[in-house]
């Protein structure tokens, strides 16, 4: 019985179909390396990105204040400096997810304020 358990255990470990599932095209060594590299690189990258984000928040606020409350002026600084990737992940190292350090996404214009409809769209009154 003991030999049978040992034999089946060895067969399960050595058989490629029964062993641990891995992403196609990568070995366990590569996965291990990415798992070690990601937090080590994040220890270096995160503090720098955090400082850039805080400085961007302050500069954007100052820009908005200096332009009389212009939100677009503030967002033009906030979006690239505060947005983006704050951590290095194994997915960014194997390039399955993009690493975007200064990406705030596309700028979308704010919706128009609610109010009365423009006079040109109203029917003429008799």
Buried (B, 14 or more C-beta within 10 A) or exposed (E): EEEEEEEEEEEEEEEEEEEEEEEEEEEEEBBEBBEEEBEEBBEEBBEEBEEBBEEBBEBBEEBBEEEEEEEEBBBBBBBBBBBBBBBBBBEBBBEEEEBEBBEBEEEEEEEEEEEEEEEEEEEEEE
